[in-house]
C-alpha cells in the first residue's frame, strides 16, 4: 500500500526534496566564496590556467593541468579571463584534463581562464516541469506508478510483434530472447537488470530494432553523452536504414557512427522530423539525448515529436527525483536498462539517508518485481573473475551470474624477464585476480607515488611484450592518484598511454587487463574513508571491467575479502 494518499502528496515530497537539494548546493557555494584559491582548488571548486584547445560553434574545449572538480553536464561555471572579463558557461562534459562548455560569446585562445564552480546545479527546469504534473495532466500516470498509487499496465494495442526468425533475435541466448519478448509487450514500465558483460546493450539494440520496424518513435535517454552514444551506435548496427539522430554537442558526439545525424539544437531536429512526416515512411524515428536535454526539449517545450517508447540506459545512475518527470514526455512505455549492483546516483551528503535518495531503477524493482527481467550470462569475464564478481556482489542478494562458453577460458599469461621479479610473477600467474602491496611509506592518502611508479612499470612492460594500450585500463578511487599515474606513464610512454581514470568514468567499458590502485596506506585516512573504499558497487565496477586479469595494488590493511 502506498504511503502517499494522493498523486499531489508524492509530487510535493519530490519538489521539497529538489528544493532542499538546491538550497544545500547554494550553502556549499556560500562557504566556498570564503576560501582561498588554494583551498578552492583542493576542494574541487576552481581550475586555473585553462586554455581553449578547440571550438565548434558555441562549444569550447578547455584544457588544464589540474582538475579536482566534480561538476556534471548541465551545471554552470564561471569563466574568468586573465583580463578580468567574466562569462557564464554550461558544462557539457567534465574530464580530468579537459572540460567542454557551451558559451554564446567568444573565448579567446590567447587568454588563460579560471573556471569557477560557483553556480547551483541546473535544477530549475526539473522543478518547473515537475510542478506541472497533476491529476489528468501529462506525466500523472507515471508519477502514480512511482508513488505505488496505480499499477503498471500492458497494452495489447501498443505491443510489438516479436519475430523469432529476425536475424537480430536469433543471435540472442534464451534469457535475452525472453526479456525482449516481455519488453516488446510495451508495459507501462519495465526494468532489465544487466550485470557486467551480460549483453544489456545488445538487448537494447534488438528492442529498438523491433520498435523501429513497427513504425514506433523511440527516444534513448541516459545520464551521460557517452552512454547515449554507445546505445545509438548499437542501434545503428541493427537498424541500417532507420533515421537515427542525436540531440547534443558535436564535441561530445565524435564517437558516434558517421551515419547518425547530430543536431546541436532541438529545433533543427524538429524541422527535419516534420519534413520526414510529410511523406510516408515505414520506420519510426530513433533519437538520443541526455536526460537534462530531454527535460527541456521534450518536457518544457511544446513540440510535434512525441516518443512511443523511451529506452533509458544506465538507469541505475539516475535518481528517482530527476526521473520522475519521464511520463511528461508522452511515451506509452518506459524501459529501463541498468544494474543496481553497479554505480549508484550521486546524492548530496545532507540527503544521502533520505528515503527519496534512491535510483529510479532500484525504486521500480522494489515496487514491481514482476516487471523486471534479469540477465545472468556474461560474455566478458573469464570464469575465475565471474565467480568472484558473482559471489561477492550478486549472490548475497539472491542473484548469480555465470561465464559463457565464449568467455570463460580467457587468460592473460605473459612470460618475460623484467628486473622486478614481482612483475614477472604477476604476469605469469595462472590466477586472474592478483593482489600486491608495493608501498613502504604508510602515510599516503588519496595520492600514492609508490603505487603510481609500480603501475607505470607494469604497464610499460606489458606494452613492450605486445599488449595494446586499448586493452589496458587503470582505475583508482581518487582524482589526485589518476593525475599521478598519468604523469608517470607520460614520462615513460609519451602521449600514447592507456586509459587512466576514476571508476565513475569506466562503467560500461571492458578491457583485457585492469589495474586498480587503491592509493591509501594511512591508517587514519583509511578508517575515515573505509565506506568509500570498500563500497561494493564501486568494487564491482572496477573488477568487472576485466576480461582476463585484475591486478589489485593496495596496502595489506585494505581487506577486500575477495
DOVO-262554 format. One record per residue (C-alpha): residue number from 1; chain; y negated, z, x negated. Coordinates in nm, 3 decimals, decimal comma. Example, Ala and Ser with C-alpha at 12.3 -4.5 7.8 and 13.67 -1.06 7.14 Angstrom:
DOVO-262554
R    i  ch        v        w        u
R    1   A    0,450    0,780   -1,230
R    2   A    0,106    0,714   -1,367
***
This chain:
DOVO-262554
R    i  ch        v        w        u
R    1   A    0,000    0,000    0,000
R    2   A   -0,343   -0,089   -0,130
R    3   A   -0,585    0,185   -0,242
R    4   A   -0,867   -0,039   -0,117
R    5   A   -0,903   -0,038    0,264
R    6   A   -1,125   -0,346    0,268
R    7   A   -1,195   -0,650    0,055
R    8   A   -1,553   -0,531    0,006
R    9   A   -1,432   -0,199   -0,139
R   10   A   -1,238   -0,374   -0,415
R   11   A   -1,520   -0,619   -0,483
R   12   A   -1,772   -0,335   -0,512
R   13   A   -1,547   -0,149   -0,756
R   14   A   -1,527   -0,460   -0,974
R   15   A   -1,904   -0,506   -0,956
R   16   A   -1,960   -0,145   -1,055
R   17   A   -1,720   -0,191   -1,348
R   18   A   -1,904   -0,502   -1,471
R   19   A   -2,246   -0,343   -1,434
R   20   A   -2,126   -0,039   -1,629
R   21   A   -1,997   -0,273   -1,899
R   22   A   -2,336   -0,441   -1,917
R   23   A   -2,509   -0,103   -1,946
R   24   A   -2,274    0,015   -2,222
R   25   A   -2,339   -0,301   -2,416
R   26   A   -2,714   -0,254   -2,378
R   27   A   -2,679    0,100   -2,509
R   28   A   -2,500   -0,039   -2,814
R   29   A   -2,793   -0,274   -2,870
R   30   A   -3,045    0,009   -2,844
R   31   A   -2,857    0,207   -3,109
R   32   A   -2,828   -0,095   -3,337
R   33   A   -3,203   -0,150   -3,332
R   34   A   -3,246    0,177   -3,524
R   35   A   -3,009    0,075   -3,807
R   36   A   -3,097   -0,064   -4,149
R   37   A   -2,993   -0,420   -4,237
R   38   A   -2,701   -0,297   -4,447
R   39   A   -2,580   -0,080   -4,159
R   40   A   -2,613   -0,371   -3,916
R   41   A   -2,410   -0,598   -4,145
R   42   A   -2,135   -0,338   -4,189
R   43   A   -2,123   -0,274   -3,813
R   44   A   -2,100   -0,644   -3,728
R   45   A   -2,449   -0,672   -3,585
R   46   A   -2,614   -0,901   -3,842
R   47   A   -2,534   -1,204   -4,057
R   48   A   -2,773   -1,301   -4,335
R   49   A   -2,834   -1,622   -4,530
R   50   A   -2,683   -1,854   -4,269
R   51   A   -2,749   -2,225   -4,315
R   52   A   -2,699   -2,528   -4,091
R   53   A   -2,396   -2,730   -4,201
R   54   A   -2,361   -2,975   -3,915
R   55   A   -2,538   -3,076   -3,596
R   56   A   -2,420   -3,260   -3,286
R   57   A   -2,696   -3,286   -3,027
R   58   A   -2,790   -2,931   -2,931
R   59   A   -2,490   -2,779   -3,110
R   60   A   -2,514   -2,641   -3,461
R   61   A   -2,252   -2,517   -3,704
R   62   A   -2,390   -2,248   -3,935
R   63   A   -2,211   -2,122   -4,246
R   64   A   -2,246   -1,797   -4,440
R   65   A   -2,057   -1,578   -4,684
R   66   A   -2,003   -1,262   -4,480
R   67   A   -1,942   -1,218   -4,109
R   68   A   -1,816   -0,894   -3,960
R   69   A   -1,945   -0,967   -3,609
R   70   A   -1,720   -0,981   -3,305
R   71   A   -1,933   -1,197   -3,076
R   72   A   -1,739   -1,422   -2,842
R   73   A   -1,803   -1,759   -2,677
R   74   A   -2,077   -1,719   -2,417
R   75   A   -2,255   -1,435   -2,599
R   76   A   -2,615   -1,479   -2,702
R   77   A   -2,751   -1,423   -3,054
R   78   A   -3,099   -1,438   -3,202
R   79   A   -3,164   -1,675   -3,492
R   80   A   -3,447   -1,566   -3,721
R   81   A   -3,563   -1,824   -3,977
R   82   A   -3,697   -1,727   -4,319
R   83   A   -4,046   -1,818   -4,194
R   84   A   -4,014   -1,562   -3,913
R   85   A   -3,953   -1,809   -3,628
R   86   A   -3,708   -1,676   -3,366
R   87   A   -3,474   -1,854   -3,128
R   88   A   -3,210   -1,754   -2,874
R   89   A   -2,877   -1,937   -2,902
R   90   A   -2,545   -1,925   -2,718
R   91   A   -2,228   -1,878   -2,921
R   92   A   -1,966   -2,150   -2,877
R   93   A   -1,726   -2,030   -3,145
R   94   A   -1,732   -1,747   -3,400
R   95   A   -1,528   -1,771   -3,721
R   96   A   -1,537   -1,561   -4,036
R   97   A   -1,735   -1,818   -4,234
R   98   A   -1,888   -2,036   -3,964
R   99   A   -2,045   -1,998   -3,621
R  100   A   -2,111   -2,278   -3,372
R  101   A   -2,408   -2,217   -3,144
R  102   A   -2,590   -2,409   -2,875
R  103   A   -2,969   -2,428   -2,901
R  104   A   -3,210   -2,668   -2,730
R  105   A   -3,459   -2,687   -3,018
R  106   A   -3,442   -2,788   -3,383
R  107   A   -3,282   -2,576   -3,654
R  108   A   -3,385   -2,693   -3,999
R  109   A   -3,120   -2,744   -4,265
R  110   A   -3,366   -2,628   -4,528
R  111   A   -3,402   -2,285   -4,368
R  112   A   -3,199   -1,971   -4,413
R  113   A   -3,131   -1,782   -4,090
R  114   A   -3,049   -1,429   -3,992
R  115   A   -2,806   -1,415   -3,699
R  116   A   -2,884   -1,103   -3,500
R  117   A   -2,634   -0,971   -3,246
R  118   A   -2,869   -0,803   -3,004
R  119   A   -2,803   -0,953   -2,662
R  120   A   -2,582   -0,844   -2,374
R  121   A   -2,262   -1,039   -2,322
R  122   A   -2,307   -1,316   -2,064
R  123   A   -2,208   -1,109   -1,759
R  124   A   -2,488   -1,201   -1,516
R  125   A   -2,327   -1,530   -1,393
R  126   A   -1,996   -1,349   -1,334
R  127   A   -2,168   -1,066   -1,145
R  128   A   -2,371   -1,313   -0,939
R  129   A   -2,060   -1,511   -0,843
R  130   A   -1,856   -1,202   -0,756
R  131   A   -2,136   -1,083   -0,528
R  132   A   -2,090   -1,396   -0,313
R  133   A   -1,731   -1,309   -0,222
R  134   A   -1,696   -1,154    0,122
R  135   A   -1,465   -1,198    0,420
R  136   A   -1,445   -1,560    0,530
R  137   A   -1,611   -1,694    0,214
R  138   A   -1,452   -1,886   -0,078
R  139   A   -1,259   -1,653   -0,304
R  140   A   -1,194   -1,390   -0,038
R  141   A   -0,819   -1,452   -0,003
R  142   A   -0,761   -1,447   -0,379
R  143   A   -0,955   -1,120   -0,407
R  144   A   -0,743   -0,976   -0,125
R  145   A   -0,432   -1,067   -0,324
R  146   A   -0,567   -0,882   -0,628
R  147   A   -0,650   -0,582   -0,408
R  148   A   -0,299   -0,594   -0,255
R  149   A   -0,453   -0,629    0,089
R  150   A   -0,287   -0,969    0,153
R  151   A    0,047   -1,117    0,042
R  152   A    0,088   -1,441   -0,159
R  153   A    0,182   -1,749    0,042
R  154   A    0,394   -2,055   -0,027
R  155   A    0,263   -2,366    0,145
R  156   A    0,508   -2,647    0,220
R  157   A    0,212   -2,880    0,267
R  158   A    0,093   -2,813   -0,088
R  159   A    0,431   -2,817   -0,264
R  160   A    0,508   -3,097   -0,507
R  161   A    0,833   -3,292   -0,528
R  162   A    1,050   -3,161   -0,811
R  163   A    1,215   -3,471   -0,958
R  164   A    1,506   -3,352   -1,174
R  165   A    1,553   -3,704   -1,308
R  166   A    1,200   -3,722   -1,453
R  167   A    1,227   -3,762   -1,831
R  168   A    0,993   -3,468   -1,897
R  169   A    1,211   -3,233   -1,693
R  170   A    1,546   -3,347   -1,841
R  171   A    1,430   -3,215   -2,180
R  172   A    1,394   -2,859   -2,048
R  173   A    1,657   -2,586   -2,051
R  174   A    1,781   -2,436   -1,723
R  175   A    1,542   -2,141   -1,715
R  176   A    1,245   -2,368   -1,783
R  177   A    1,355   -2,604   -1,505
R  178   A    1,388   -2,320   -1,253
R  179   A    1,043   -2,190   -1,337
R  180   A    0,889   -2,536   -1,299
R  181   A    1,057   -2,575   -0,962
R  182   A    0,922   -2,239   -0,840
R  183   A    0,569   -2,310   -0,966
R  184   A    0,563   -2,654   -0,803
R  185   A    0,614   -2,494   -0,463
R  186   A    0,245   -2,407   -0,517
R  187   A    0,240   -2,042   -0,415
R  188   A   -0,099   -1,873   -0,390
R  189   A   -0,034   -1,734   -0,735
R  190   A    0,248   -1,738   -0,986
R  191   A    0,295   -1,592   -1,336
R  192   A    0,502   -1,748   -1,614
R  193   A    0,592   -1,495   -1,883
R  194   A    0,638   -1,680   -2,212
R  195   A    0,734   -1,472   -2,518
R  196   A    0,677   -1,630   -2,862
R  197   A    0,817   -1,982   -2,900
R  198   A    0,986   -1,998   -2,559
R  199   A    0,818   -2,326   -2,459
R  200   A    0,540   -2,191   -2,240
R  201   A    0,310   -2,482   -2,326
R  202   A    0,592   -2,731   -2,263
R  203   A    0,641   -2,585   -1,916
R  204   A    0,266   -2,601   -1,854
R  205   A    0,268   -2,968   -1,951
R  206   A    0,560   -3,055   -1,723
R  207   A    0,399   -2,876   -1,428
R  208   A    0,070   -3,056   -1,493
R  209   A    0,252   -3,390   -1,511
R  210   A    0,426   -3,337   -1,174
R  211   A    0,097   -3,231   -1,013
R  212   A   -0,087   -3,527   -1,164
R  213   A    0,173   -3,780   -1,047
R  214   A    0,139   -3,632   -0,697
R  215   A   -0,234   -3,701   -0,699
R  216   A   -0,334   -3,335   -0,736
R  217   A   -0,651   -3,239   -0,920
R  218   A   -0,572   -2,986   -1,193
R  219   A   -0,809   -2,756   -1,381
R  220   A   -0,688   -2,597   -1,705
R  221   A   -0,866   -2,273   -1,797
R  222   A   -0,840   -2,033   -2,091
R  223   A   -1,046   -1,778   -2,278
R  224   A   -1,098   -1,997   -2,584
R  225   A   -1,161   -2,362   -2,662
R  226   A   -0,857   -2,361   -2,891
R  227   A   -0,622   -2,263   -2,607
R  228   A   -0,777   -2,523   -2,372
R  229   A   -0,739   -2,791   -2,640
R  230   A   -0,372   -2,706   -2,702
R  231   A   -0,291   -2,725   -2,332
R  232   A   -0,473   -3,056   -2,280
R  233   A   -0,303   -3,212   -2,583
R  234   A    0,038   -3,118   -2,443
R  235   A   -0,053   -3,263   -2,103
R  236   A   -0,170   -3,586   -2,269
R  237   A    0,169   -3,622   -2,441
R  238   A    0,337   -3,614   -2,098
R  239   A    0,068   -3,795   -1,894
R  240   A   -0,026   -4,106   -2,087
R  241   A   -0,217   -4,272   -1,802
R  242   A   -0,385   -3,975   -1,637
R  243   A   -0,763   -3,922   -1,652
R  244   A   -0,786   -3,610   -1,871
R  245   A   -1,123   -3,458   -1,959
R  246   A   -1,266   -3,156   -2,134
R  247   A   -1,595   -2,988   -2,050
R  248   A   -1,747   -2,831   -2,358
R  249   A   -1,866   -2,858   -2,714
R  250   A   -1,771   -3,164   -2,917
R  251   A   -1,774   -2,949   -3,228
R  252   A   -1,504   -2,731   -3,068
R  253   A   -1,303   -3,026   -2,937
R  254   A   -1,229   -3,206   -3,263
R  255   A   -0,859   -3,115   -3,243
R  256   A   -0,825   -3,291   -2,907
R  257   A   -0,638   -3,618   -2,870
R  258   A   -0,882   -3,908   -2,906
R  259   A   -0,779   -4,032   -2,560
R  260   A   -0,916   -3,720   -2,390
R  261   A   -1,273   -3,767   -2,275
R  262   A   -1,518   -3,493   -2,377
R  263   A   -1,819   -3,416   -2,157
R  264   A   -2,064   -3,172   -2,307
R  265   A   -2,241   -3,132   -1,971
R  266   A   -2,063   -3,086   -1,641
R  267   A   -2,289   -3,326   -1,453
R  268   A   -2,166   -3,603   -1,686
R  269   A   -1,809   -3,534   -1,578
R  270   A   -1,915   -3,517   -1,214
R  271   A   -2,070   -3,863   -1,237
R  272   A   -1,752   -4,010   -1,391
R  273   A   -1,535   -3,834   -1,130
R  274   A   -1,734   -3,975   -0,837
R  275   A   -1,705   -4,321   -0,987
R  276   A   -1,325   -4,289   -1,008
R  277   A   -1,312   -4,168   -0,648
R  278   A   -1,486   -4,488   -0,536
R  279   A   -1,162   -4,679   -0,587
R  280   A   -0,802   -4,591   -0,510
R  281   A   -0,612   -4,413   -0,787
R  282   A   -0,265   -4,264   -0,767
R  283   A   -0,335   -4,000   -1,031
R  284   A   -0,519   -3,675   -0,992
R  285   A   -0,778   -3,558   -1,243
R  286   A   -0,696   -3,311   -1,518
R  287   A   -0,998   -3,128   -1,657
R  288   A   -1,010   -2,837   -1,901
R  289   A   -1,280   -2,582   -1,975
R  290   A   -1,319   -2,220   -2,077
R  291   A   -1,336   -1,956   -1,806
R  292   A   -1,701   -1,886   -1,893
R  293   A   -1,780   -2,252   -1,834
R  294   A   -1,586   -2,257   -1,506
R  295   A   -1,776   -1,956   -1,369
R  296   A   -2,096   -2,159   -1,392
R  297   A   -1,972   -2,513   -1,331
R  298   A   -1,710   -2,455   -1,060
R  299   A   -1,846   -2,129   -0,924
R  300   A   -2,224   -2,123   -0,918
R  301   A   -2,292   -2,498   -0,899
R  302   A   -2,227   -2,692   -0,580
R  303   A   -2,004   -2,976   -0,696
R  304   A   -1,797   -3,250   -0,535
R  305   A   -1,495   -3,189   -0,758
R  306   A   -1,250   -2,922   -0,645
R  307   A   -0,913   -2,848   -0,805
R  308   A   -0,593   -2,835   -0,602
R  309   A   -0,423   -2,619   -0,866
R  310   A   -0,558   -2,409   -1,153
R  311   A   -0,345   -2,356   -1,464
R  312   A   -0,463   -2,052   -1,662
R  313   A   -0,333   -2,042   -2,020
R  314   A   -0,322   -1,730   -2,241
R  315   A   -0,383   -1,535   -1,920
R  316   A   -0,281   -1,205   -2,079
R  317   A   -0,612   -1,217   -2,272
R  318   A   -0,824   -1,240   -1,956
R  319   A   -0,949   -0,927   -1,784
R  320   A   -0,891   -0,853   -1,418
R  321   A   -1,268   -0,832   -1,360
R  322   A   -1,360   -1,168   -1,516
R  323   A   -1,068   -1,345   -1,346
R  324   A   -1,134   -1,200   -1,001
R  325   A   -1,357   -1,499   -0,914
R  326   A   -1,090   -1,768   -0,966
R  327   A   -1,048   -1,807   -0,592
R  328   A   -1,405   -1,932   -0,555
R  329   A   -1,313   -2,250   -0,743
R  330   A   -1,126   -2,382   -0,438
R  331   A   -0,764   -2,424   -0,556
R  332   A   -0,478   -2,350   -0,318
R  333   A   -0,261   -2,228   -0,608
R  334   A   -0,332   -2,049   -0,938
R  335   A   -0,055   -2,048   -1,201
R  336   A   -0,089   -1,807   -1,493
R  337   A    0,078   -1,856   -1,830
R  338   A    0,088   -1,562   -2,068
R  339   A    0,276   -1,275   -2,224
R  340   A    0,165   -0,917   -2,167
R  341   A    0,355   -0,810   -2,479
R  342   A    0,116   -1,010   -2,697
R  343   A   -0,262   -0,981   -2,741
R  344   A   -0,436   -0,798   -2,455
R  345   A   -0,800   -0,842   -2,350
R  346   A   -1,078   -0,657   -2,533
R  347   A   -1,241   -0,375   -2,338
R  348   A   -1,548   -0,168   -2,419
R  349   A   -1,449    0,160   -2,581
R  350   A   -1,602    0,357   -2,291
R  351   A   -1,389    0,165   -2,039
R  352   A   -1,056    0,148   -2,219
R  353   A   -0,896    0,407   -1,989
R  354   A   -1,046    0,273   -1,666
R  355   A   -0,791    0,166   -1,403
R  356   A   -0,958   -0,176   -1,392
R  357   A   -0,921   -0,228   -1,769
R  358   A   -0,610   -0,445   -1,741
R  359   A   -0,535   -0,811   -1,786
R  360   A   -0,518   -1,032   -1,479
R  361   A   -0,166   -1,125   -1,591
R  362   A   -0,020   -0,773   -1,607
R  363   A   -0,203   -0,677   -1,285
R  364   A   -0,042   -0,958   -1,085
R  365   A    0,304   -0,899   -1,230
R  366   A    0,286   -0,531   -1,138
R  367   A    0,188   -0,617   -0,780
R  368   A    0,413   -0,918   -0,718
R  369   A    0,719   -0,918   -0,948
R  370   A    0,893   -1,178   -0,732
R  371   A    0,614   -1,422   -0,819
R  372   A    0,700   -1,413   -1,189
R  373   A    0,920   -1,643   -1,393
R  374   A    1,041   -1,529   -1,737
R  375   A    1,131   -1,745   -2,033
R  376   A    1,367   -1,586   -2,284
R  377   A    1,499   -1,853   -2,525
R  378   A    1,280   -1,902   -2,832
R  379   A    1,272   -2,229   -3,023
R  380   A    1,052   -2,092   -3,302
R  381   A    1,201   -1,789   -3,477
R  382   A    1,533   -1,766   -3,657
R  383   A    1,797   -1,525   -3,533
R  384   A    1,700   -1,228   -3,751
R  385   A    1,330   -1,241   -3,667
R  386   A    1,410   -1,297   -3,300
R  387   A    1,634   -0,988   -3,288
R  388   A    1,364   -0,771   -3,444
R  389   A    1,097   -0,901   -3,206
R  390   A    1,327   -0,863   -2,904
R  391   A    1,448   -0,511   -2,991
R  392   A    1,107   -0,365   -3,066
R  393   A    0,870   -0,545   -2,831
R  394   A    1,070   -0,663   -2,527
R  395   A    1,393   -0,471   -2,477
R  396   A    1,212   -0,136   -2,428
R  397   A    1,065   -0,300   -2,115
R  398   A    1,395   -0,433   -1,986
R  399   A    1,345   -0,783   -2,125
R  400   A    1,523   -0,972   -2,401
R  401   A    1,468   -1,290   -2,598
R  402   A    1,729   -1,486   -2,791
R  403   A    1,710   -1,754   -3,057
R  404   A    1,808   -2,107   -2,959
R  405   A    2,068   -2,310   -3,146
R  406   A    1,775   -2,522   -3,258
R  407   A    1,604   -2,238   -3,447
R  408   A    1,850   -1,958   -3,516
R  409   A    1,979   -2,087   -3,853
R  410   A    1,635   -2,140   -4,009
R  411   A    1,596   -1,983   -4,354
R  412   A    1,337   -1,974   -4,631
R  413   A    1,514   -1,937   -4,965
R  414   A    1,322   -2,030   -5,279
R  415   A    1,461   -1,981   -5,627
R  416   A    1,206   -1,960   -5,904
R  417   A    1,119   -1,790   -6,228
R  418   A    0,792   -1,608   -6,168
R  419   A    0,686   -1,349   -6,431
R  420   A    0,667   -1,091   -6,149
R  421   A    1,030   -1,019   -6,060
R  422   A    0,924   -0,879   -5,722
R  423   A    0,809   -1,222   -5,612
R  424   A    1,141   -1,381   -5,717
R  425   A    1,334   -1,117   -5,522
R  426   A    1,126   -1,168   -5,207
R  427   A    1,163   -1,545   -5,207
R  428   A    1,536   -1,545   -5,291
R  429   A    1,624   -1,270   -5,042
R  430   A    1,858   -1,353   -4,755
R  431   A    1,653   -1,113   -4,542
R  432   A    1,399   -1,280   -4,317
R  433   A    1,177   -0,972   -4,289
R  434   A    1,087   -0,808   -4,621
R  435   A    0,862   -0,508   -4,692
R  436   A    0,682   -0,425   -5,019
R  437   A    0,425   -0,171   -5,139
R  438   A    0,213   -0,310   -5,423
R  439   A   -0,076   -0,060   -5,424
R  440   A   -0,134    0,201   -5,691
R  441   A   -0,467    0,320   -5,553
R  442   A   -0,433    0,529   -5,237
R  443   A   -0,794    0,521   -5,128
R  444   A   -0,802    0,170   -4,978
R  445   A   -0,915    0,140   -4,618
R  446   A   -0,994   -0,196   -4,450
R  447   A   -1,018   -0,369   -4,787
R  448   A   -0,740   -0,370   -5,048
R  449   A   -0,786   -0,593   -5,357
R  450   A   -0,442   -0,499   -5,492
R  451   A   -0,271   -0,646   -5,187
R  452   A   -0,508   -0,942   -5,194
R  453   A   -0,420   -1,021   -5,557
R  454   A   -0,046   -0,990   -5,496
R  455   A   -0,057   -1,207   -5,185
R  456   A   -0,258   -1,470   -5,372
R  457   A    0,010   -1,471   -5,645
R  458   A    0,290   -1,517   -5,391
R  459   A    0,102   -1,793   -5,214
R  460   A    0,012   -1,979   -5,531
R  461   A    0,374   -1,966   -5,645
R  462   A    0,538   -2,085   -5,322
R  463   A    0,295   -2,375   -5,315
R  464   A    0,397   -2,463   -5,671
R  465   A    0,760   -2,466   -5,550
R  466   A    0,682   -2,733   -5,290
R  467   A    0,568   -2,549   -4,977
R  468   A    0,270   -2,692   -4,790
R  469   A   -0,040   -2,490   -4,704
R  470   A    0,012   -2,566   -4,334
R  471   A    0,350   -2,389   -4,348
R  472   A    0,196   -2,055   -4,453
R  473   A   -0,024   -1,808   -4,263
R  474   A   -0,169   -1,485   -4,399
R  475   A   -0,271   -1,228   -4,141
R  476   A   -0,439   -0,889   -4,165
R  477   A   -0,592   -0,650   -3,910
R  478   A   -0,927   -0,636   -4,089
R  479   A   -1,201   -0,894   -4,137
R  480   A   -1,300   -0,748   -4,476
R  481   A   -0,945   -0,798   -4,602
R  482   A   -0,948   -1,156   -4,475
R  483   A   -1,255   -1,224   -4,688
R  484   A   -1,093   -1,051   -4,988
R  485   A   -0,774   -1,261   -4,966
R  486   A   -0,965   -1,584   -4,911
R  487   A   -1,176   -1,512   -5,221
R  488   A   -0,864   -1,456   -5,435
R  489   A   -0,700   -1,773   -5,307
R  490   A   -1,005   -1,991   -5,361
R  491   A   -1,038   -1,873   -5,719
R  492   A   -0,680   -1,994   -5,778
R  493   A   -0,646   -2,292   -5,545
R  494   A   -0,995   -2,417   -5,469
R  495   A   -1,073   -2,520   -5,112
R  496   A   -0,715   -2,611   -5,012
R  497   A   -0,584   -2,271   -4,903
R  498   A   -0,352   -2,165   -4,618
R  499   A   -0,487   -2,010   -4,304
R  500   A   -0,601   -1,651   -4,359
R  501   A   -0,729   -1,466   -4,055
R  502   A   -0,705   -1,170   -3,821
R  503   A   -0,425   -1,152   -3,568
R  504   A   -0,656   -1,241   -3,276
R  505   A   -0,708   -1,590   -3,417
R  506   A   -0,342   -1,663   -3,489
R  507   A   -0,197   -1,624   -3,140
R  508   A   -0,041   -1,948   -3,021
R  509   A    0,033   -2,077   -3,373
R  510   A    0,351   -2,087   -3,581
R  511   A    0,442   -2,145   -3,946
R  512   A    0,748   -2,111   -4,171
R  513   A    0,620   -1,816   -4,373
R  514   A    0,394   -1,532   -4,256
R  515   A    0,245   -1,280   -4,499
R  516   A    0,095   -0,966   -4,345
R  517   A   -0,148   -0,744   -4,535
R  518   A   -0,192   -0,403   -4,374
R  519   A   -0,452   -0,306   -4,637
R  520   A   -0,465    0,068   -4,566
R  521   A   -0,348    0,324   -4,822
R  522   A   -0,593    0,608   -4,750
R  523   A   -0,406    0,880   -4,562
R  524   A   -0,715    0,992   -4,371
R  525   A   -0,812    0,637   -4,272
R  526   A   -0,453    0,570   -4,166
R  527   A   -0,444    0,878   -3,942
R  528   A   -0,771    0,775   -3,779
R  529   A   -0,656    0,416   -3,724
R  530   A   -0,284    0,454   -3,660
R  531   A   -0,308    0,348   -3,295
R  532   A   -0,477    0,024   -3,402
R  533   A   -0,248   -0,049   -3,698
R  534   A    0,074    0,022   -3,508
R  535   A   -0,031   -0,138   -3,179
R  536   A    0,287   -0,305   -3,051
R  537   A    0,112   -0,609   -2,906
R  538   A   -0,063   -0,684   -3,234
R  539   A    0,253   -0,633   -3,441
R  540   A    0,443   -0,862   -3,206
R  541   A    0,193   -1,144   -3,254
R  542   A    0,179   -1,102   -3,633
R  543   A    0,554   -1,108   -3,685
R  544   A    0,641   -1,369   -3,424
R  545   A    0,422   -1,639   -3,580
R  546   A    0,701   -1,691   -3,837
R  547   A    0,986   -1,938   -3,808
R  548   A    1,174   -1,840   -4,126
R  549   A    1,036   -1,541   -4,317
R  550   A    0,792   -1,250   -4,283
R  551   A    0,654   -1,055   -4,579
R  552   A    0,505   -0,717   -4,488
R  553   A    0,271   -0,596   -4,764
R  554   A    0,192   -0,233   -4,686
R  555   A    0,181    0,125   -4,801
R  556   A    0,505    0,323   -4,762
R  557   A    0,323    0,567   -4,534
R  558   A    0,285    0,292   -4,271
R  559   A    0,613    0,326   -4,084
R  560   A    0,670    0,031   -3,855
R  561   A    1,021    0,127   -3,753
R  562   A    1,150   -0,229   -3,783
***
